Amino acid sequence: MNQTGLVNHVMNIRGKSHLLADDINTDIHCSSKYHPGRDNAYVAQHAFEQISPGFAARFARGGVIVAGKNFGNNSSREQAVHILRLMGVAGIVAVSFGRQFFRNCINNGMPAVECSISGIAPDDEIELDLAAGRVAVPARGLAREVPPLPAEVQAILAAGGLIPFLKVHPDWKTPVSGEQ
Amino acid sequence: MGSTIAEKIFSSHSGRPANAGDVVVATVDFAMLHDARATNALKRIEQLGAGNKEFALPFASRTAFVADHYSPPPHQEAANIHREMRAFADKYGVVLYDVGEGICHQVLPEGGHFTCGDLVTGTDTHSTTYGAFNAFGTGVEGTDLSAVMMTGKLWFRVPETIRVDLKGRLQPGVWAKDLTLHMLGRLGAEGANYRAIEYAGSAVAAMEIDDRMTLSNHAAELGAKAALLEADEKTIAWLKAHGAREPRPVAADPDARYCERFEIDASRLPPQVARKHRVDDVVGVPEVKGQRIHYALIGTCTNGRLDDIRQAAAILKGRRIAKGVRMIITPASRNVYLQAAREGLIEALTAAGASVEAAGCGTCVNITGHLITGDGDVVITSANRNFKGRLGNANSEIFIGSAATVAASALTGQITDPRTVEGGEWRPISKAA
């Protein structure tokens, strides 16, 4: 299922933080790998259950996942991102990401930013500015500069993912990438 | 400042100077999709074409579909995925490797689908294998594949590179598998996440192509985005013999910038094993000597090639595997199977008590329908992963070692250093020497 339209594809995100630990394998905790035959809706209701009981029930649409290092490590299943979108995850801030998981995020219009998460607590109101490269929790006076996402990646996110992007730019040419 | 192999390949494929950290849109020379990712990928392609009457996949002929994970299919869902893949391949002109033809990472090079300096994507983490041929091979997912089939291009972040200089030469009975396990013990699983590895040095030059493929393949366990080797006369002869396009070797500049660089003296390395349930819990074989085993497996994209089967036969020919051990061999491809048959290896191994099964991913993971282990079963395998429950039972444990270590262990019934058994120091004769 294409989940396009469930989140706003904007470069500025504001939402409540939901914390997860280091080294979360999204194949195990957010896919049907261990729920054979179950659909995305079922998995979404049980996502991260074993490592954070009640996570999916607590998660309100528009929230931001704040995770430790290697979020999505060793997990190549694109389905994990489809499930996160179904849950209404607006963006992910993590110390670092598994390589393929990060690709899958961008390709499916899920903003993903690498940043230190120290000092961020559950339910903090967190702001992400993807174009400027800024992660902030104003209530705690916390503002961190991060490398802005490259223009090519921003263009894919702004379109809502790679498939909607290619429908508009079948030759990959965009005003920002300016490919000669 | 000079460039790494990865930077040079991304520069030539994006038409601009590409440095580590840059994001580029690059031309992809060949793409692969296997059956375990086909359901998602075909859905994505359908979404891409939805509502577009003129939808075409101009790069379909530069794509291969491979039915290897479910070979033969263990349930009707898998059989139906194969039907869908066949119909799609037929409609769009995709190259198809059907059930029994072999594992994607073996059939792609055997089919001559890419050459030195190429950029190749596959829907599998072990797509790093193509680096053995000096091609940038990397794992992607279904959306990526659909983009490549439609546009011939994909976005990439140009990786930083770790340079590993392998000095000396591996001793007889010690293989690229042992080297990689040693690297896993040193860097940890995911120790090369986001990054490419360049392997160079006299120990790589001394390796035959089969072993080099293990080196690049197994770098996936290190989290590497690619694992690149420079091309030499062995590489070029192999590619030409398999009908690949004219090789355009890409070498790193002497002043290339690496994020990390170290040396390993290959000649001092003993055979290694990874213990339950972590690929990076690695010790020398002597440390687990005597550990009883119940299953001995040789196969998978990591170590199911001809030299692995030759090594096993060198140990087991004219002998019997130990009582209480089940040995299963799955050749990496039908070509490997056929050549092993011609050399009498299948006969020797079958007579020794092994079962040789269809070419494919068979013995790697229980989604293939193979090998549901019993409680307490101990497995030694030449595969690449030993996660808990990977062979169908969380109460069994898996050791990873070279085909030589697996065959020596099958012979004695306990984990055994291949250098201590007759034939365990077999080594291929270099054709290029």
Chai-1 contact restraints between the chains, C-beta under 6 A:
chainA,res_idxA,chainB,res_idxB,connection_type,confidence,min_distance_angstrom,max_distance_angstrom,comment,restraint_id
A,N2,B,Q47,contact,1.0,0.0,6.0,A-B,restraint_1
A,N73,B,E190,contact,1.0,0.0,6.0,A-B,restraint_2
A,E78,B,N40,contact,1.0,0.0,6.0,A-B,restraint_3
A,E78,B,E141,contact,1.0,0.0,6.0,A-B,restraint_4
A,E78,B,G142,contact,1.0,0.0,6.0,A-B,restraint_5
A,R99,B,N193,contact,1.0,0.0,6.0,A-B,restraint_6
A,R99,B,Y194,contact,1.0,0.0,6.0,A-B,restraint_7
A,R99,B,K225,contact,1.0,0.0,6.0,A-B,restraint_8
A,N104,B,E141,contact,1.0,0.0,6.0,A-B,restraint_9
A,N107,B,T143,contact,1.0,0.0,6.0,A-B,restraint_10
A,P150,B,V23,contact,1.0,0.0,6.0,A-B,restraint_11
A,E152,B,V23,contact,1.0,0.0,6.0,A-B,restraint_12
A,E152,B,W155,contact,1.0,0.0,6.0,A-B,restraint_13
A,V153,B,V23,contact,1.0,0.0,6.0,A-B,restraint_14
A,L162,B,T143,contact,1.0,0.0,6.0,A-B,restraint_15
A,L162,B,A147,contact,1.0,0.0,6.0,A-B,restraint_16
A,I163,B,Q47,contact,1.0,0.0,6.0,A-B,restraint_17
A,I163,B,L48,contact,1.0,0.0,6.0,A-B,restraint_18
A,L166,B,A147,contact,1.0,0.0,6.0,A-B,restraint_19
A,W172,B,V25,contact,1.0,0.0,6.0,A-B,restraint_20
A,W172,B,K153,contact,1.0,0.0,6.0,A-B,restraint_21
